[in-house]
Amino acid sequence: MALDGAFLSCVGAELSHLIGSRIEKIHQPSRDVLVLCFRGKMGAVKVLCSAAADAARIHITAQNIENPPQPPMFCMLMRKHLGGGKLEAVRQDGLERILMLDFRCTNELGDSVLLTLVCEMMGRCSNLILLNETGRIIDSIRRVDEDISRVRLVLPGMEYSTPPRDARLCFLTDDDQTIRCAMASATEQPLAKALIRYFEGISPIIAREWEYFAGHGVPLQLPLGDDALERLLFVIHQSRDMLLNGQCRFTTVRTKDGLLKDFAFRHIEQYGSLMITTEYPTASAALDAFFSQRDHVARMRQRANDLFRFLVNATERIRKRLAAQREELLACDTMETDRRRGDLLSANLYRLQRGDAVAVVEDFYEETAPLVRIPLDVRMTPAQNAQHYYKKYQKACTAKKMLTTRIAAGEQELAYIDSVFDALTRADCESDLAQIRLELVEQGYLKESRKAAKPPKALPPLQFHSSDGYEILVGRNNHQNDQLTLRIAEKNDYWFHTQSVHGAHVIVLAKGETPPDRTLEEAAMLAAYYSRGKDSAQVAVDYCLAKYVKKPTGSRPGMVIYTNYQTAFVTPDAALCESLRSNLDLP
């Protein structure tokens, strides 16, 4: 994942529409992020500039980012110099990952000056640098001194110099003959790596896409054959035309479980059905969606970290307790031996005397009545030894009953903790986290905080519409699963749940009708996708009428039993589930 020079040129073209707009506000939400608020012919527009190592970018944003109570020093400096400035030009040198924004501003003396904001998008070396009219550095969001780099210093008062730049090809301007010569002179190496090394402004995903097209999906090595070289030139021309003619297809790529992986200025085909691609109308929209979703996921994981840690510890504690109880239960298997020994001693009391260490008697429980040796306590009478074995037997019987009950309860508790863990992995907002915390408080696992604010209102179930127009509801957590199944669902609605796997309850609102097989299959798909089996190749999903689903008395949230069910086997499809979620305009 990298913001390459080609994609940055598309962002620059979009920002050029802001030329003539003035900076109305400047914010610095975090250490490496600057937000410039413009107002002009396009109305109010926010431009986000980030120098974060893993998220360096510049683009128009629609996100409302919370600002700190006190603006940082760099933000105050930017307000002083750029406040009210008019954007005059957006410049990029070739396909370098540097975008320069020129502003016409007024200094403290009332003179008109031209200041430049240099946005360097270079991974861990990214920076935002403000230059005066003579090209000297006013300040930067990251100061680079000799302790950080001896090659290039970035400090106030120094003359700005661009980062070291290798001589590479520019696929927007270089002709076919230049490209042919470069490919012919290259040493034997993988084509994708060579493209990154020889061409300016392309990211690894674009290099792999060019290789995918040139090799019909087969990895290529340099030197190339004539056919592969012609196909490579064709896909380079295609990419060039996209950029020059404004025909780019801005695409984000994510895994089937929703993990965002990369973005590009053209449609990506190299992953086939392994990844899900989404297209956006503009480069800024693609970057805004990509990074906002990624940041949201990271933020949710951070805020749910304490719950994850608690559930993992609770699971480990329950498993250790169950292991110890199963060992004790295994030791209870000797209780029949103790009872038999008590019976044999009672039947042979006349033959035994106090002080005997061992009793050798016939075992009348066996057909051949073999002689058996029974250890005795020399401090007890024979009758007391017999009673001692009977007591061990009774104690083992009681322990077995109690351990069996406790193990069953422990297994149910472990299943419940696993169900909460599954709901937590699917939580995508603060309200979901708050409801899970509330559930754990109600079940006695967490203590209610006296200082805690009122939890946000619970969100409604996830809503979908099948291809046939039937409404499908999916529970977000255990409490909502119970509400869906036991209150919202009518007796003739259809209920779905994965077999032997924790997941959400899914209800098809049948309205007294029998839904088509396609609707039932899509509901089963949703049940599989919103479960722990979402990454499996095939998931068994049980379904029945809601009237056959019951909740045992005293059972934990989300736990039900059901009868008269059928089983469907489906493969979770994230793209299909997303399409069903967007079909909310169907009748």
DATA-V758871 format. One record per residue. N is the residue number from 1. D_LAST is the distance of its C-alpha to the last C-alpha in Angstrom with 2 decimals. Layout:
n = {N | N}
d_last = {D_LAST | D_LAST}
This chain:
n = {1 | 2 | 3 | 4 | 5 | 6 | 7 | 8 | 9 | 10 | 11 | 12 | 13 | 14 | 15 | 16 | 17 | 18 | 19 | 20 | 21 | 22 | 23 | 24 | 25 | 26 | 27 | 28 | 29 | 30 | 31 | 32 | 33 | 34 | 35 | 36 | 37 | 38 | 39 | 40 | 41 | 42 | 43 | 44 | 45 | 46 | 47 | 48 | 49 | 50 | 51 | 52 | 53 | 54 | 55 | 56 | 57 | 58 | 59 | 60 | 61 | 62 | 63 | 64 | 65 | 66 | 67 | 68 | 69 | 70 | 71 | 72 | 73 | 74 | 75 | 76 | 77 | 78 | 79 | 80 | 81 | 82 | 83 | 84 | 85 | 86 | 87 | 88 | 89 | 90 | 91 | 92 | 93 | 94 | 95 | 96 | 97 | 98 | 99 | 100 | 101 | 102 | 103 | 104 | 105 | 106 | 107 | 108 | 109 | 110 | 111 | 112 | 113 | 114 | 115 | 116 | 117 | 118 | 119 | 120 | 121 | 122 | 123 | 124 | 125 | 126 | 127 | 128 | 129 | 130 | 131 | 132 | 133 | 134 | 135 | 136 | 137 | 138 | 139 | 140 | 141 | 142 | 143 | 144 | 145 | 146 | 147 | 148 | 149 | 150 | 151 | 152 | 153 | 154 | 155 | 156 | 157 | 158 | 159 | 160 | 161 | 162 | 163 | 164 | 165 | 166 | 167 | 168 | 169 | 170 | 171 | 172 | 173 | 174 | 175 | 176 | 177 | 178 | 179 | 180 | 181 | 182 | 183 | 184 | 185 | 186 | 187 | 188 | 189 | 190 | 191 | 192 | 193 | 194 | 195 | 196 | 197 | 198 | 199 | 200 | 201 | 202 | 203 | 204 | 205 | 206 | 207 | 208 | 209 | 210 | 211 | 212 | 213 | 214 | 215 | 216 | 217 | 218 | 219 | 220 | 221 | 222 | 223 | 224 | 225 | 226 | 227 | 228 | 229 | 230 | 231 | 232 | 233 | 234 | 235 | 236 | 237 | 238 | 239 | 240 | 241 | 242 | 243 | 244 | 245 | 246 | 247 | 248 | 249 | 250 | 251 | 252 | 253 | 254 | 255 | 256 | 257 | 258 | 259 | 260 | 261 | 262 | 263 | 264 | 265 | 266 | 267 | 268 | 269 | 270 | 271 | 272 | 273 | 274 | 275 | 276 | 277 | 278 | 279 | 280 | 281 | 282 | 283 | 284 | 285 | 286 | 287 | 288 | 289 | 290 | 291 | 292 | 293 | 294 | 295 | 296 | 297 | 298 | 299 | 300 | 301 | 302 | 303 | 304 | 305 | 306 | 307 | 308 | 309 | 310 | 311 | 312 | 313 | 314 | 315 | 316 | 317 | 318 | 319 | 320 | 321 | 322 | 323 | 324 | 325 | 326 | 327 | 328 | 329 | 330 | 331 | 332 | 333 | 334 | 335 | 336 | 337 | 338 | 339 | 340 | 341 | 342 | 343 | 344 | 345 | 346 | 347 | 348 | 349 | 350 | 351 | 352 | 353 | 354 | 355 | 356 | 357 | 358 | 359 | 360 | 361 | 362 | 363 | 364 | 365 | 366 | 367 | 368 | 369 | 370 | 371 | 372 | 373 | 374 | 375 | 376 | 377 | 378 | 379 | 380 | 381 | 382 | 383 | 384 | 385 | 386 | 387 | 388 | 389 | 390 | 391 | 392 | 393 | 394 | 395 | 396 | 397 | 398 | 399 | 400 | 401 | 402 | 403 | 404 | 405 | 406 | 407 | 408 | 409 | 410 | 411 | 412 | 413 | 414 | 415 | 416 | 417 | 418 | 419 | 420 | 421 | 422 | 423 | 424 | 425 | 426 | 427 | 428 | 429 | 430 | 431 | 432 | 433 | 434 | 435 | 436 | 437 | 438 | 439 | 440 | 441 | 442 | 443 | 444 | 445 | 446 | 447 | 448 | 449 | 450 | 451 | 452 | 453 | 454 | 455 | 456 | 457 | 458 | 459 | 460 | 461 | 462 | 463 | 464 | 465 | 466 | 467 | 468 | 469 | 470 | 471 | 472 | 473 | 474 | 475 | 476 | 477 | 478 | 479 | 480 | 481 | 482 | 483 | 484 | 485 | 486 | 487 | 488 | 489 | 490 | 491 | 492 | 493 | 494 | 495 | 496 | 497 | 498 | 499 | 500 | 501 | 502 | 503 | 504 | 505 | 506 | 507 | 508 | 509 | 510 | 511 | 512 | 513 | 514 | 515 | 516 | 517 | 518 | 519 | 520 | 521 | 522 | 523 | 524 | 525 | 526 | 527 | 528 | 529 | 530 | 531 | 532 | 533 | 534 | 535 | 536 | 537 | 538 | 539 | 540 | 541 | 542 | 543 | 544 | 545 | 546 | 547 | 548 | 549 | 550 | 551 | 552 | 553 | 554 | 555 | 556 | 557 | 558 | 559 | 560 | 561 | 562 | 563 | 564 | 565 | 566 | 567 | 568 | 569 | 570 | 571 | 572 | 573 | 574 | 575 | 576 | 577 | 578 | 579 | 580 | 581 | 582 | 583 | 584 | 585 | 586 | 587}
d_last = {40.41 | 42.28 | 41.78 | 43.91 | 45.66 | 43.37 | 40.26 | 42.35 | 43.25 | 39.58 | 39.34 | 42.57 | 41.21 | 38.27 | 40.72 | 42.94 | 40.45 | 41.57 | 45.16 | 46.46 | 44.29 | 46.16 | 45.81 | 44.75 | 44.58 | 45.51 | 44.40 | 45.33 | 42.80 | 44.70 | 47.95 | 46.83 | 43.98 | 44.47 | 41.85 | 42.88 | 41.01 | 41.47 | 41.03 | 41.43 | 39.75 | 36.60 | 36.52 | 36.71 | 36.48 | 37.38 | 39.19 | 39.65 | 42.87 | 43.45 | 46.69 | 45.53 | 46.94 | 43.69 | 41.41 | 43.55 | 41.47 | 41.02 | 37.80 | 35.74 | 33.65 | 30.83 | 31.64 | 33.20 | 36.18 | 38.28 | 41.89 | 45.02 | 46.92 | 49.89 | 49.52 | 51.57 | 54.71 | 53.27 | 50.47 | 53.15 | 55.15 | 52.19 | 51.57 | 55.24 | 55.46 | 52.03 | 50.80 | 50.18 | 50.92 | 49.47 | 48.07 | 50.29 | 49.64 | 47.69 | 49.94 | 49.81 | 52.82 | 51.64 | 49.02 | 50.58 | 48.31 | 49.71 | 48.06 | 50.31 | 49.12 | 51.86 | 51.88 | 54.21 | 55.25 | 57.98 | 60.43 | 62.37 | 65.04 | 62.59 | 63.04 | 60.23 | 59.74 | 57.50 | 55.99 | 54.03 | 51.44 | 51.71 | 48.67 | 49.91 | 47.11 | 49.26 | 48.05 | 50.51 | 52.67 | 49.97 | 51.16 | 50.58 | 53.89 | 54.88 | 57.76 | 60.05 | 61.26 | 64.00 | 61.73 | 62.84 | 60.54 | 59.83 | 57.90 | 55.18 | 52.50 | 54.47 | 58.21 | 59.88 | 63.54 | 66.14 | 65.04 | 61.62 | 62.65 | 66.01 | 64.59 | 62.66 | 62.95 | 60.41 | 62.20 | 62.58 | 65.31 | 65.30 | 64.68 | 61.28 | 61.32 | 58.43 | 57.96 | 59.95 | 58.34 | 58.93 | 59.50 | 56.41 | 54.72 | 52.05 | 49.71 | 48.86 | 52.49 | 54.57 | 55.11 | 54.80 | 58.51 | 58.51 | 55.64 | 57.43 | 60.62 | 58.91 | 57.25 | 60.55 | 62.58 | 60.25 | 61.53 | 59.85 | 56.74 | 52.96 | 51.32 | 48.58 | 51.25 | 53.43 | 50.70 | 50.24 | 54.02 | 54.66 | 51.72 | 51.00 | 47.57 | 45.57 | 44.12 | 44.34 | 40.78 | 41.59 | 44.91 | 43.29 | 40.72 | 43.62 | 45.46 | 42.45 | 42.23 | 46.00 | 46.46 | 43.46 | 42.31 | 45.87 | 47.77 | 50.65 | 54.13 | 56.36 | 58.15 | 55.49 | 56.01 | 55.71 | 52.33 | 50.79 | 52.40 | 50.98 | 47.47 | 47.99 | 49.15 | 46.15 | 43.63 | 45.77 | 45.66 | 41.90 | 41.60 | 44.16 | 42.27 | 39.05 | 40.94 | 43.08 | 40.43 | 37.63 | 35.43 | 34.94 | 31.83 | 31.90 | 30.77 | 30.70 | 31.31 | 30.45 | 30.95 | 28.30 | 28.85 | 28.10 | 31.75 | 32.28 | 35.20 | 35.82 | 34.83 | 36.13 | 36.16 | 35.14 | 32.72 | 34.07 | 34.39 | 37.26 | 35.23 | 33.22 | 30.58 | 32.44 | 30.88 | 27.57 | 27.87 | 25.85 | 26.71 | 27.10 | 28.04 | 31.35 | 34.01 | 33.77 | 30.02 | 30.73 | 33.69 | 31.97 | 29.05 | 31.49 | 34.04 | 31.83 | 29.88 | 33.20 | 34.86 | 32.06 | 32.45 | 36.23 | 36.08 | 33.89 | 36.31 | 39.22 | 37.91 | 37.02 | 40.37 | 42.11 | 39.47 | 39.67 | 43.44 | 43.46 | 41.24 | 43.35 | 46.53 | 45.22 | 44.29 | 47.74 | 49.47 | 47.75 | 48.51 | 52.16 | 52.43 | 50.96 | 53.37 | 56.31 | 55.27 | 54.91 | 58.41 | 59.76 | 58.09 | 59.70 | 63.05 | 62.60 | 62.98 | 66.77 | 66.77 | 67.77 | 70.73 | 71.81 | 71.60 | 73.65 | 76.21 | 76.53 | 77.08 | 79.67 | 81.55 | 81.56 | 82.98 | 85.74 | 86.83 | 90.36 | 90.75 | 89.63 | 91.51 | 90.61 | 90.81 | 89.46 | 87.09 | 85.68 | 85.43 | 85.93 | 84.75 | 83.51 | 79.74 | 79.46 | 75.67 | 76.55 | 78.27 | 81.08 | 81.54 | 82.08 | 83.72 | 81.38 | 82.30 | 80.71 | 81.27 | 82.83 | 83.38 | 87.19 | 86.92 | 85.41 | 86.83 | 85.45 | 83.62 | 82.08 | 80.94 | 79.28 | 77.52 | 76.49 | 74.61 | 73.02 | 71.81 | 70.31 | 68.55 | 67.16 | 66.08 | 64.27 | 62.51 | 61.30 | 60.27 | 58.35 | 56.33 | 55.61 | 54.82 | 52.48 | 50.57 | 50.61 | 49.50 | 46.53 | 45.63 | 46.15 | 43.89 | 41.13 | 41.75 | 41.66 | 38.33 | 36.97 | 38.37 | 36.80 | 33.37 | 33.87 | 35.06 | 31.93 | 29.74 | 32.06 | 31.66 | 27.90 | 28.37 | 27.28 | 28.10 | 30.77 | 28.69 | 28.27 | 32.04 | 32.84 | 30.93 | 32.76 | 36.05 | 35.42 | 34.78 | 38.03 | 39.86 | 38.70 | 39.87 | 43.21 | 43.13 | 43.16 | 44.99 | 43.21 | 44.51 | 45.96 | 45.48 | 41.85 | 39.49 | 36.64 | 33.92 | 30.66 | 27.81 | 25.90 | 22.61 | 19.44 | 18.54 | 17.12 | 13.33 | 11.75 | 8.81 | 10.35 | 10.59 | 9.22 | 5.90 | 8.10 | 8.96 | 12.57 | 15.19 | 18.55 | 21.68 | 23.80 | 27.11 | 28.93 | 28.40 | 24.64 | 24.76 | 26.58 | 24.22 | 21.16 | 23.07 | 25.16 | 23.31 | 19.54 | 19.11 | 19.54 | 22.20 | 20.02 | 17.68 | 18.83 | 21.09 | 22.24 | 25.31 | 27.74 | 30.95 | 34.06 | 32.46 | 31.30 | 27.70 | 24.56 | 23.01 | 19.53 | 17.32 | 14.48 | 12.84 | 13.28 | 13.00 | 16.19 | 15.20 | 16.78 | 14.51 | 15.67 | 18.46 | 16.59 | 14.26 | 17.51 | 19.30 | 16.94 | 17.19 | 20.93 | 20.99 | 19.63 | 22.22 | 24.88 | 24.04 | 24.16 | 27.51 | 31.11 | 30.68 | 28.42 | 31.41 | 32.37 | 32.21 | 30.92 | 29.58 | 29.62 | 26.60 | 26.96 | 24.14 | 24.28 | 22.81 | 22.91 | 25.62 | 27.99 | 27.92 | 30.75 | 32.36 | 36.17 | 38.18 | 39.36 | 37.31 | 36.16 | 32.65 | 30.18 | 32.56 | 31.38 | 32.53 | 30.58 | 31.52 | 30.28 | 28.45 | 27.92 | 28.28 | 26.40 | 28.04 | 26.00 | 26.96 | 25.16 | 23.56 | 23.03 | 21.47 | 18.76 | 18.11 | 17.95 | 15.50 | 13.10 | 13.75 | 12.98 | 9.50 | 8.17 | 6.49 | 3.81 | 0.00}
